[in-house]
């Protein structure tokens, strides 16, 4: 397979690894890369031909906990990091649902059946890199 050469945004070497026959590869640095580090990757074949480089930026910071508004159980809504997946569970950790925050960070989830009065709803936000926030919670209040 091709050799994948990894450098930082300034061209400093990070490491290299050999891709498998399907082109897949993984690299684990000796020490974790700092949040915000730019990683450039290019593939080099046995003849020394290089691919066009591609880049990514390390995102190792969890998003802030979402805000979850008071709910009567028919709609659960709030705000989170724009584009984050908001994962909703009950007080026992059982899944309720998930939704993606829009470009302004707003999200709203309508359960198939309204949640019962007193149901605890926990919410965490997960960004595209898989970093997960701490939880936020509310308790359903459907009593008028």
C-alpha positions in Angstrom: 0.0 0.0 0.0 0.9 3.6 -0.3 2.8 5.4 2.5 0.7 8.2 4.1 2.8 11.1 5.2 1.4 13.4 7.9 2.6 16.9 8.6 1.3 19.8 10.7 0.1 23.1 9.2 3.7 24.3 9.1 5.0 21.3 7.3 6.6 19.7 10.3 6.5 15.9 10.3 3.9 14.2 12.5 4.4 10.7 11.3 3.8 8.2 8.5 1.9 5.0 8.1 1.3 2.4 5.3 -2.2 2.1 4.0 -3.6 -1.4 3.7 -4.7 -3.0 0.4 -8.0 -1.2 0.6 -6.4 2.2 1.2 -7.4 2.3 4.9 -4.9 3.6 7.5 -4.8 4.8 11.0 -2.1 6.7 12.9 -1.8 7.2 16.7 0.7 9.9 17.7 3.0 9.2 20.6 1.4 12.2 22.4 -2.1 13.5 21.6 -2.1 16.4 19.1 -3.3 19.7 20.5 -6.8 21.0 19.8 -6.7 23.2 16.6 -3.6 21.4 15.1 -3.8 21.3 11.3 -3.0 17.8 9.9 -2.0 17.5 6.3 -1.9 14.0 4.7 -0.7 12.8 1.4 -0.2 9.4 -0.1 3.1 8.4 -1.8 3.3 5.3 -4.0 6.3 3.0 -4.3 7.6 5.1 -7.3 7.6 8.3 -5.1 4.5 9.9 -6.8 2.5 12.0 -4.3 -1.2 12.5 -4.2 -2.7 15.9 -3.7 -2.7 16.7 0.0 -5.8 16.8 2.2 -6.1 18.4 5.6 -8.1 18.3 8.8 -8.1 20.1 12.0 -7.9 18.4 15.4 -11.1 19.0 17.4 -10.6 17.6 20.9 -12.9 19.9 22.8 -16.3 18.9 23.9 -19.1 21.2 23.1 -20.9 23.1 25.9 -23.8 21.3 27.5 -27.0 22.0 25.6 -29.7 24.2 27.1 -33.0 22.3 27.5 -36.1 24.4 27.9 -38.9 23.5 30.4 -41.3 21.0 28.7 -44.8 19.7 29.0 -43.7 16.5 27.4 -45.2 17.0 23.9 -42.1 18.9 22.6 -38.6 19.0 24.0 -36.5 22.0 22.8 -33.5 24.1 23.5 -30.1 25.2 22.1 -26.7 23.6 21.6 -23.6 24.1 19.5 -24.7 24.6 15.8 -24.7 21.3 14.0 -24.3 19.2 17.1 -26.4 16.1 17.6 -28.5 16.4 20.8 -29.0 13.0 22.4 -32.0 12.7 24.7 -32.4 10.1 27.4 -34.7 9.6 30.4 -33.6 9.6 34.0 -32.6 5.9 33.7 -30.5 6.5 30.6 -33.0 5.0 28.2 -33.1 6.6 24.8 -35.8 9.1 24.0 -34.5 10.4 20.7 -31.9 12.6 19.1 -32.0 15.6 16.8 -29.5 17.9 15.1 -29.2 21.6 16.2 -29.7 23.9 13.3 -27.2 26.6 12.1 -28.3 28.9 14.9 -28.0 26.2 17.5 -31.8 25.7 18.0 -33.2 22.2 18.3 -36.6 20.6 18.9 -37.8 17.0 19.3 -41.3 15.7 19.3 -41.6 12.3 20.9 -44.0 9.8 19.2 -46.1 9.8 22.5 -45.9 12.8 24.8 -43.7 12.1 27.8 -45.5 11.6 31.2 -45.5 14.2 33.9 -42.4 13.9 36.1 -40.3 12.3 33.4 -36.6 13.4 33.7 -35.1 14.3 30.3 -31.3 14.5 30.0 -29.6 16.0 27.0 -26.0 15.9 25.8 -24.5 17.5 22.7 -22.1 15.5 20.5 -20.1 17.4 17.8 -19.0 16.0 14.4 -15.7 14.8 15.9 -17.6 12.7 18.5 -16.8 14.9 21.5 -19.7 14.8 24.0 -20.7 17.5 26.4 -21.8 17.2 30.0 -25.5 16.7 30.5 -28.4 19.2 31.0 -31.8 18.1 32.3 -35.3 19.1 32.8 -38.3 17.4 34.3 -41.6 17.2 32.3 -44.3 19.3 33.9 -47.6 18.6 32.2 -49.8 19.7 35.0 -51.6 23.0 34.2 
